[in-house]
Structures are given as C-alpha cells and as structure tokens.
Amino acid sequence: MLKNAMRATLAVAVTLTLASPALAVDRNVRIHNETGLTLYRFYSTNSGSPKWGKDVMGSSTLPPGGVMNMNFDNKYGYCEFDFRAIFEDGTELTRGNVNVCEIGDYYYQP
C-alpha cells in the first residue's frame, strides 16, 4: 500500500515537472509605434473571438517612436491574438493571428 502511494506521488511530481515549461511561456510583447502618428487606442482578443477586448490605452497614448509593454498572459494559455490599433487621424490597422508566444516585439510602421 505504501509503495502504491509513493508511486502515485512520484507520478504526480514527474507530471508537474514535465508540464511546467509549457506553462512558463513568455507572452510579453513590446508594441512599437513607428508610424509617425500617435496611437490612441489598442485592442486585442484571442484569434477567432467575435469580440474585441477593452481599449488597453485608456487615457494614455503612444507617440511616434514610443514603445509600450503588453502582457498577454491569460488563464486559457492562448498564444494567437488579433490586434487592432487606431491612430490620431482615424487610421485603423488590424492584424490577425499574432503569435505572442513566439515574438517579443511588434512594429507598427508606415
């Protein structure tokens, strides 16, 4: 009986050890504004979702040449997101299927 309990404990420990690297994916992305226009609104959602998330800019803006850090960690472990940026002149740029687990920087350029 004690051997079975030890085997079960060891199996759980091995499973958690092997699973840990998959959970430790870096989903931090630096958003670079190289457009020459101020970025006023930024939305993101996991790819395939019919709705956009909240504007993460709030009352802030991202000037030309500016960089903002975004953390896309979520309880579901999504890696692919859609981005939507709205600039001071009303220009809207949308990009789908951005893999935030594979990139560290995303550039908005002219």
N, C-alpha and C positions, 0 to 999 in steps of 0.2 A: 504494500500500500504506500509506504514512504517513497519507494522507488518511482511509482507512478506519479506521485505529487511532484517529485523533483524533476522528472522528465517533462511534465506539463509546464512547470515554472521555467525550465530551460528553453522549451519550445517557444513560450511567450517572449522571453528575453531575446532570443535569436530573431524572432519575427519583428519585434520592435526595433532592434538594431538594424536589420536589413531595410526596414521601411523608413527609417529616419532620414536618409539622404533624399528620398523622394519628397518628403515634406519640407525640406530645407531649401526650396527653390527660391532664388532671389527674384522678386518681382518689382524691384525698384527701377524706375526709368527716369532719366533726365530729359525733359522736354525743352528743346532749343528753339527759340524764335529767331530765325534768320531772314524773315520776310521783308523787313523794313516797315512793317505795320505793327501796331500794338495789338496783342492778343487779349481780347476782352472776356471770352467765355470758352471753357473747355469741358467737354462731356466725354464720358466713356461708358461702355457697357460690355459685358461679355458677348463675344460674337454669337450671333444667332438670336439674341434677345430682341423682342419687338420694341422695347422702350429704352430710351437713354437714361442714364443716371442723372444725378444733380450736377449743376454747373459747379465745378470744384474751385473756380476762381473767386466766387463770392464777390466782394467789392474790390478785390485785387485785380491788377492787370500785369501782363508780361510784356515789357517794352522790347523793341527790336534789339537783338543781341543778348537778351535775357535768357535765363535758364531756370526752370522750376523742377523740383524733385517730386515725383509721384510714386506712391506705394500702391501697387495693385494686388497686394495680398488679400485674400478673401477666404472665407470658411469652406468654399467649394473647390478650391485649388485650380481655378481657371487660369489658363495661360494666354488664350487668344481673346483680344479685346478689339472693339471698334472705337475709333477716336473721332471726335467732331470738334473742330476749332472754329470760332467766329472772331473775326478781326474788326478793327475800328471802322473800316469802310464797309462793313457788312459782308465781306467775302467769307464764305463758309467752305472749309476743307474737311472732307470726310474720308477716312481710310479704314477699311475693314481688315480683320484677321491679323492684327499686330500681335506677334508672339512676345509678350513681356517677360517670359521665362528665358528667352534667347537673346534679347537685346538689352543694352544698358542706356542707350541714347536714342532719341527720336528727334529728327530735324524737320522743322517747317521752313522751307526755302522758297525763294521767288520762282 
